[in-house]
């Protein structure tokens, strides 16, 4: 049970309206529903569900091993946990772009992106990527655009061509993807402001910028990207990286010290967790499930 107020149609419509306002929207990545609730509480604009994060969560690399079933199951859990719109990474379309769009739309997502890498894809910020021919990707986008039932469900076309063919070929692909029916263009692995600017000059579509850490793209502020004409920023792996670093450091302390007393201050308290999961809202008339002493230090 989640105490949300908006249905998927409302979320999509509100997202479209915000995009049209031309103020840049910030979408941190959520690796689980609890993180999504935190993103919503801090008043971000939306939630991003990364394919790389889903793969990492399963303990495998992001090389096209995850399935539509695995990603959609987790995406549904995350999307329904807040009133924010959620967009999901659909990799290369999981073999059937029309079915993929249908599944994600039915599960309440607000959009998905499909990339032009080969099926044995890899992280967009690694070397030696391979991309499919332009005409094949155009067909994928056309199928995806035709499959959606809600006009506000966003088809996001991601191109990885910059690291493979360079910026000019990337621009050719962007124009073709826009003509094929993409609602948003996602140019992956842009190097700097100049490349972001070149893309903006040749398209009237909404644009998504990926501000991942440790990649090929210079990390730019939201203000800079807004000035460059971009509409959405995603921070795909940030929350998982923050969590895993803290978990690793804490486990090493426990192994060394034999107890966790020295890392208590690094932990979310019980009180804070219960606030985030809205524990008290689960009270019923016949049973007060939150009838316990809440200590601020728990």
BAKOLRO-88775 format. One record per residue (C-alpha): residue in one letter; x, y, z. Coordinates in Angstrom, 3 decimals. Example, Ala and Ser with C-alpha at 12.3 -4.5 7.8 and 13.67 -1.06 7.14 Angstrom:
REM BAKOLRO-88775
atom r->A; east->12.300; north->-4.500; up->7.800 $
atom r->S; east->13.670; north->-1.060; up->7.140 $
REM end
This chain:
REM BAKOLRO-88775
atom r->X; east->0.000; north->0.000; up->0.000 $
atom r->X; east->1.234; north->3.489; up->-0.884 $
atom r->X; east->-0.553; north->6.676; up->0.059 $
atom r->X; east->-0.320; north->8.260; up->-3.377 $
atom r->X; east->-2.904; north->10.573; up->-4.925 $
atom r->X; east->-2.099; north->10.658; up->-8.636 $
atom r->X; east->-2.712; north->7.994; up->-11.252 $
atom r->X; east->-0.325; north->7.304; up->-14.117 $
atom r->X; east->-2.282; north->9.449; up->-16.558 $
atom r->X; east->-2.057; north->12.467; up->-14.249 $
atom r->X; east->1.670; north->11.952; up->-13.723 $
atom r->X; east->2.295; north->11.846; up->-17.476 $
atom r->X; east->0.210; north->14.912; up->-18.185 $
atom r->X; east->1.914; north->16.922; up->-15.456 $
atom r->X; east->5.325; north->15.883; up->-16.769 $
atom r->X; east->4.462; north->17.054; up->-20.287 $
atom r->X; east->3.262; north->20.391; up->-18.922 $
atom r->X; east->6.454; north->20.849; up->-16.919 $
atom r->X; east->8.573; north->20.050; up->-19.980 $
atom r->X; east->6.744; north->22.705; up->-21.956 $
atom r->X; east->7.561; north->25.277; up->-19.281 $
atom r->X; east->11.216; north->24.910; up->-20.310 $
atom r->X; east->12.486; north->24.798; up->-16.748 $
atom r->X; east->14.995; north->21.968; up->-16.425 $
atom r->X; east->13.709; north->18.920; up->-14.536 $
atom r->X; east->15.906; north->16.862; up->-12.216 $
atom r->X; east->15.424; north->13.074; up->-12.136 $
atom r->X; east->17.706; north->11.217; up->-9.681 $
atom r->X; east->17.955; north->7.476; up->-10.054 $
atom r->X; east->16.106; north->5.253; up->-7.601 $
atom r->X; east->17.385; north->1.740; up->-7.007 $
atom r->X; east->14.360; north->0.827; up->-4.889 $
atom r->X; east->10.971; north->2.279; up->-3.824 $
atom r->X; east->12.355; north->3.611; up->-0.537 $
atom r->X; east->14.872; north->5.728; up->-2.426 $
atom r->X; east->12.060; north->6.924; up->-4.690 $
atom r->X; east->10.112; north->8.092; up->-1.629 $
atom r->X; east->13.147; north->10.048; up->-0.470 $
atom r->X; east->13.527; north->11.648; up->-3.920 $
atom r->X; east->9.874; north->12.706; up->-3.751 $
atom r->X; east->10.191; north->14.068; up->-0.215 $
atom r->X; east->13.127; north->16.264; up->-1.235 $
atom r->X; east->10.954; north->17.674; up->-4.033 $
atom r->X; east->12.787; north->16.522; up->-7.138 $
atom r->X; east->10.805; north->16.576; up->-10.375 $
atom r->X; east->10.801; north->12.877; up->-11.181 $
atom r->X; east->12.424; north->9.488; up->-10.788 $
atom r->X; east->14.795; north->7.732; up->-13.150 $
atom r->X; east->15.086; north->3.944; up->-13.211 $
atom r->X; east->18.439; north->2.922; up->-14.628 $
atom r->X; east->19.064; north->-0.326; up->-16.468 $
atom r->X; east->22.645; north->-0.309; up->-15.247 $
atom r->X; east->21.444; north->0.019; up->-11.661 $
atom r->X; east->18.964; north->-2.836; up->-12.139 $
atom r->X; east->21.790; north->-5.015; up->-13.469 $
atom r->X; east->24.112; north->-3.963; up->-10.642 $
atom r->X; east->21.381; north->-4.748; up->-8.119 $
atom r->X; east->21.286; north->-8.294; up->-9.493 $
atom r->X; east->25.067; north->-8.530; up->-9.178 $
atom r->X; east->25.708; north->-8.571; up->-12.930 $
atom r->X; east->27.238; north->-6.081; up->-15.388 $
atom r->X; east->25.199; north->-3.842; up->-17.662 $
atom r->X; east->25.742; north->-5.782; up->-20.888 $
atom r->X; east->22.213; north->-6.688; up->-21.942 $
atom r->X; east->21.703; north->-9.598; up->-19.544 $
atom r->X; east->18.626; north->-8.249; up->-17.766 $
atom r->X; east->15.184; north->-9.073; up->-19.135 $
atom r->X; east->11.986; north->-7.102; up->-19.608 $
atom r->X; east->10.422; north->-9.192; up->-16.853 $
atom r->X; east->13.148; north->-8.287; up->-14.347 $
atom r->X; east->13.276; north->-4.588; up->-15.177 $
atom r->X; east->9.504; north->-4.126; up->-15.401 $
atom r->X; east->8.946; north->-5.836; up->-12.035 $
atom r->X; east->11.278; north->-3.410; up->-10.281 $
atom r->X; east->10.102; north->-0.427; up->-12.328 $
atom r->X; east->6.504; north->-1.069; up->-11.288 $
atom r->X; east->7.456; north->-1.161; up->-7.610 $
atom r->X; east->9.342; north->2.123; up->-7.887 $
atom r->X; east->6.828; north->3.978; up->-10.084 $
atom r->X; east->3.848; north->3.262; up->-7.857 $
atom r->X; east->5.545; north->4.367; up->-4.627 $
atom r->X; east->5.264; north->8.143; up->-5.200 $
atom r->X; east->3.275; north->10.797; up->-7.067 $
atom r->X; east->6.284; north->11.681; up->-9.208 $
atom r->X; east->6.586; north->10.611; up->-12.853 $
atom r->X; east->9.094; north->7.825; up->-13.499 $
atom r->X; east->11.059; north->7.109; up->-16.663 $
atom r->X; east->12.795; north->3.802; up->-17.194 $
atom r->X; east->15.771; north->2.558; up->-19.165 $
atom r->X; east->14.523; north->-0.020; up->-21.676 $
atom r->X; east->18.010; north->-0.839; up->-22.995 $
atom r->X; east->17.732; north->-1.813; up->-26.672 $
atom r->X; east->14.010; north->-2.592; up->-26.428 $
atom r->X; east->14.275; north->-6.157; up->-25.063 $
atom r->X; east->13.777; north->-7.615; up->-28.535 $
atom r->X; east->10.297; north->-6.172; up->-29.077 $
atom r->X; east->9.909; north->-2.403; up->-28.719 $
atom r->X; east->6.137; north->-2.458; up->-29.130 $
atom r->X; east->5.676; north->-4.994; up->-26.341 $
atom r->X; east->8.155; north->-3.149; up->-24.125 $
atom r->X; east->6.268; north->0.134; up->-24.460 $
atom r->X; east->2.956; north->-1.626; up->-23.822 $
atom r->X; east->4.295; north->-3.257; up->-20.649 $
atom r->X; east->5.805; north->-0.097; up->-19.200 $
atom r->X; east->2.774; north->2.006; up->-20.049 $
atom r->X; east->0.427; north->-0.513; up->-18.421 $
atom r->X; east->2.601; north->-0.553; up->-15.286 $
atom r->X; east->2.284; north->3.194; up->-14.814 $
atom r->X; east->5.611; north->4.489; up->-16.077 $
atom r->X; east->5.684; north->7.920; up->-17.691 $
atom r->X; east->8.182; north->7.045; up->-20.392 $
atom r->X; east->11.052; north->4.802; up->-21.438 $
atom r->X; east->14.190; north->5.182; up->-23.479 $
atom r->X; east->15.490; north->2.839; up->-26.132 $
atom r->X; east->19.073; north->2.980; up->-27.368 $
atom r->X; east->20.758; north->2.295; up->-30.691 $
atom r->X; east->23.412; north->-0.125; up->-29.441 $
atom r->X; east->23.512; north->-3.780; up->-30.448 $
atom r->X; east->21.726; north->-6.193; up->-28.110 $
atom r->X; east->24.972; north->-7.082; up->-26.346 $
atom r->X; east->25.096; north->-3.483; up->-25.174 $
atom r->X; east->27.352; north->-1.927; up->-22.596 $
atom r->X; east->27.358; north->1.090; up->-20.324 $
atom r->X; east->27.132; north->4.238; up->-22.409 $
atom r->X; east->30.359; north->5.611; up->-20.959 $
atom r->X; east->32.584; north->2.642; up->-21.801 $
atom r->X; east->34.745; north->2.229; up->-24.903 $
atom r->X; east->34.187; north->-0.155; up->-27.830 $
atom r->X; east->30.430; north->0.201; up->-28.065 $
atom r->X; east->28.697; north->-0.990; up->-31.220 $
atom r->X; east->25.593; north->0.592; up->-32.692 $
atom r->X; east->22.974; north->-0.728; up->-35.085 $
atom r->X; east->22.361; north->0.823; up->-38.526 $
atom r->X; east->20.322; north->4.010; up->-38.501 $
atom r->X; east->17.395; north->2.498; up->-40.433 $
atom r->X; east->17.051; north->-0.317; up->-37.869 $
atom r->X; east->16.841; north->2.155; up->-35.009 $
atom r->X; east->14.307; north->4.256; up->-36.911 $
atom r->X; east->12.081; north->1.168; up->-37.198 $
atom r->X; east->12.378; north->0.575; up->-33.453 $
atom r->X; east->11.288; north->4.114; up->-32.677 $
atom r->X; east->8.390; north->3.917; up->-35.132 $
atom r->X; east->7.174; north->0.684; up->-33.531 $
atom r->X; east->7.517; north->2.156; up->-30.051 $
atom r->X; east->5.651; north->5.346; up->-30.991 $
atom r->X; east->2.788; north->3.387; up->-32.563 $
atom r->X; east->2.503; north->1.061; up->-29.564 $
atom r->X; east->1.729; north->3.689; up->-26.941 $
atom r->X; east->-1.927; north->4.277; up->-26.085 $
atom r->X; east->-1.507; north->7.384; up->-23.923 $
atom r->X; east->-0.219; north->10.246; up->-26.083 $
atom r->X; east->1.640; north->11.578; up->-23.033 $
atom r->X; east->3.718; north->8.417; up->-22.570 $
atom r->X; east->7.195; north->9.534; up->-23.626 $
atom r->X; east->9.269; north->7.654; up->-26.197 $
atom r->X; east->12.864; north->8.640; up->-25.533 $
atom r->X; east->15.431; north->7.840; up->-28.216 $
atom r->X; east->18.939; north->7.417; up->-26.882 $
atom r->X; east->21.866; north->7.486; up->-29.283 $
atom r->X; east->25.294; north->6.172; up->-28.381 $
atom r->X; east->26.749; north->7.238; up->-31.721 $
atom r->X; east->28.978; north->10.019; up->-30.370 $
atom r->X; east->31.589; north->7.646; up->-28.972 $
atom r->X; east->31.404; north->5.445; up->-32.082 $
atom r->X; east->30.921; north->7.747; up->-35.072 $
atom r->X; east->31.414; north->11.257; up->-33.699 $
atom r->X; east->29.169; north->14.250; up->-33.180 $
atom r->X; east->28.224; north->14.885; up->-36.837 $
atom r->X; east->26.883; north->11.346; up->-37.334 $
atom r->X; east->25.161; north->11.663; up->-33.984 $
atom r->X; east->23.369; north->14.739; up->-35.266 $
atom r->X; east->22.241; north->12.823; up->-38.380 $
atom r->X; east->20.795; north->10.114; up->-36.167 $
atom r->X; east->19.057; north->12.588; up->-33.886 $
atom r->X; east->17.274; north->14.183; up->-36.840 $
atom r->X; east->16.136; north->10.773; up->-38.076 $
atom r->X; east->14.963; north->9.669; up->-34.628 $
atom r->X; east->12.997; north->12.867; up->-34.189 $
atom r->X; east->11.299; north->12.297; up->-37.566 $
atom r->X; east->10.531; north->8.699; up->-36.570 $
atom r->X; east->8.389; north->9.841; up->-33.633 $
atom r->X; east->10.693; north->10.201; up->-30.624 $
atom r->X; east->9.314; north->12.612; up->-28.009 $
atom r->X; east->12.658; north->13.188; up->-26.301 $
atom r->X; east->16.210; north->12.817; up->-27.581 $
atom r->X; east->18.883; north->11.435; up->-25.259 $
atom r->X; east->22.375; north->12.028; up->-26.696 $
atom r->X; east->24.622; north->9.797; up->-24.613 $
atom r->X; east->28.253; north->10.513; up->-23.690 $
atom r->X; east->28.425; north->14.128; up->-24.811 $
atom r->X; east->31.855; north->15.403; up->-23.815 $
atom r->X; east->31.300; north->19.063; up->-22.967 $
atom r->X; east->29.167; north->22.174; up->-23.354 $
atom r->X; east->30.035; north->22.529; up->-27.045 $
atom r->X; east->28.646; north->19.122; up->-27.927 $
atom r->X; east->25.508; north->19.656; up->-25.865 $
atom r->X; east->25.057; north->22.985; up->-27.644 $
atom r->X; east->25.492; north->21.461; up->-31.126 $
atom r->X; east->22.714; north->18.981; up->-30.423 $
atom r->X; east->20.360; north->21.660; up->-29.139 $
atom r->X; east->20.846; north->23.758; up->-32.285 $
atom r->X; east->19.665; north->21.029; up->-34.659 $
atom r->X; east->16.529; north->19.761; up->-32.924 $
atom r->X; east->13.307; north->21.194; up->-31.586 $
atom r->X; east->12.622; north->18.097; up->-29.472 $
atom r->X; east->12.906; north->17.903; up->-25.712 $
atom r->X; east->16.436; north->16.914; up->-24.709 $
atom r->X; east->17.718; north->14.726; up->-21.870 $
atom r->X; east->21.217; north->15.058; up->-20.402 $
atom r->X; east->22.935; north->12.285; up->-18.483 $
atom r->X; east->25.033; north->13.585; up->-15.585 $
atom r->X; east->26.529; north->10.309; up->-14.469 $
atom r->X; east->29.739; north->10.228; up->-12.456 $
atom r->X; east->33.072; north->8.755; up->-13.603 $
atom r->X; east->32.031; north->8.850; up->-17.267 $
atom r->X; east->32.970; north->10.591; up->-20.487 $
atom r->X; east->30.732; north->13.611; up->-19.878 $
atom r->X; east->31.889; north->16.704; up->-18.020 $
atom r->X; east->29.541; north->17.146; up->-15.057 $
atom r->X; east->27.557; north->20.327; up->-15.608 $
atom r->X; east->25.200; north->22.109; up->-13.240 $
atom r->X; east->21.460; north->22.229; up->-13.769 $
atom r->X; east->21.689; north->25.963; up->-14.465 $
atom r->X; east->24.262; north->25.471; up->-17.212 $
atom r->X; east->22.244; north->22.709; up->-18.870 $
atom r->X; east->19.072; north->24.789; up->-18.660 $
atom r->X; east->20.890; north->27.656; up->-20.355 $
atom r->X; east->21.983; north->25.217; up->-23.066 $
atom r->X; east->18.329; north->24.377; up->-23.658 $
atom r->X; east->18.091; north->20.944; up->-22.058 $
atom r->X; east->14.865; north->19.792; up->-20.447 $
atom r->X; east->15.694; north->16.822; up->-18.183 $
atom r->X; east->18.786; north->15.817; up->-16.226 $
atom r->X; east->19.182; north->12.279; up->-14.979 $
atom r->X; east->21.551; north->11.225; up->-12.191 $
atom r->X; east->21.263; north->7.490; up->-12.897 $
atom r->X; east->23.647; north->5.701; up->-10.537 $
atom r->X; east->24.280; north->8.426; up->-7.953 $
atom r->X; east->22.089; north->7.079; up->-5.153 $
atom r->X; east->23.347; north->3.513; up->-5.586 $
atom r->X; east->26.945; north->4.702; up->-5.533 $
atom r->X; east->26.338; north->6.724; up->-2.384 $
atom r->X; east->24.670; north->3.770; up->-0.682 $
atom r->X; east->27.214; north->1.142; up->-1.697 $
atom r->X; east->30.195; north->3.250; up->-0.630 $
atom r->X; east->28.650; north->3.758; up->2.810 $
atom r->X; east->27.710; north->0.068; up->3.111 $
atom r->X; east->31.214; north->-1.053; up->2.141 $
atom r->X; east->32.892; north->1.343; up->4.559 $
atom r->X; east->30.551; north->0.289; up->7.372 $
atom r->X; east->31.063; north->-3.430; up->6.814 $
atom r->X; east->34.839; north->-2.978; up->6.903 $
atom r->X; east->34.551; north->-1.131; up->10.218 $
atom r->X; east->32.436; north->-3.950; up->11.694 $
atom r->X; east->34.949; north->-6.545; up->10.480 $
atom r->X; east->37.817; north->-4.569; up->12.022 $
atom r->X; east->36.194; north->-3.497; up->15.295 $
atom r->X; east->33.826; north->-6.392; up->15.907 $
atom r->X; east->30.909; north->-4.000; up->16.530 $
atom r->X; east->29.044; north->-1.116; up->14.888 $
atom r->X; east->29.278; north->1.459; up->17.692 $
atom r->X; east->31.711; north->3.604; up->15.707 $
atom r->X; east->29.414; north->3.924; up->12.680 $
atom r->X; east->26.016; north->4.508; up->14.289 $
atom r->X; east->26.200; north->8.162; up->13.235 $
atom r->X; east->26.460; north->7.027; up->9.586 $
atom r->X; east->23.123; north->5.211; up->9.754 $
atom r->X; east->19.564; north->6.312; up->9.122 $
atom r->X; east->17.729; north->6.115; up->12.443 $
atom r->X; east->14.715; north->3.935; up->13.020 $
atom r->X; east->12.653; north->7.075; up->13.631 $
atom r->X; east->13.689; north->8.560; up->10.275 $
atom r->X; east->12.991; north->5.300; up->8.440 $
atom r->X; east->9.496; north->5.103; up->9.917 $
atom r->X; east->8.841; north->8.690; up->8.848 $
atom r->X; east->9.893; north->7.867; up->5.301 $
atom r->X; east->7.745; north->4.749; up->5.003 $
atom r->X; east->4.814; north->6.671; up->6.563 $
atom r->X; east->4.416; north->4.112; up->9.310 $
atom r->X; east->1.660; north->5.975; up->11.171 $
atom r->X; east->-0.592; north->6.128; up->8.104 $
atom r->X; east->-1.053; north->2.374; up->8.359 $
atom r->X; east->-3.075; north->2.679; up->11.552 $
atom r->X; east->-6.493; north->1.033; up->11.399 $
atom r->X; east->-9.602; north->1.586; up->13.487 $
atom r->X; east->-9.234; north->-1.729; up->15.266 $
atom r->X; east->-5.465; north->-1.809; up->15.558 $
atom r->X; east->-2.945; north->0.930; up->16.174 $
atom r->X; east->0.130; north->-0.588; up->14.593 $
atom r->X; east->2.327; north->2.371; up->15.480 $
atom r->X; east->1.538; north->2.249; up->19.183 $
atom r->X; east->5.147; north->2.073; up->20.299 $
atom r->X; east->7.649; north->4.399; up->21.902 $
atom r->X; east->9.574; north->6.336; up->19.264 $
atom r->X; east->12.976; north->7.373; up->20.519 $
atom r->X; east->14.723; north->10.023; up->18.453 $
atom r->X; east->17.936; north->8.028; up->18.714 $
atom r->X; east->16.472; north->4.796; up->17.372 $
REM end
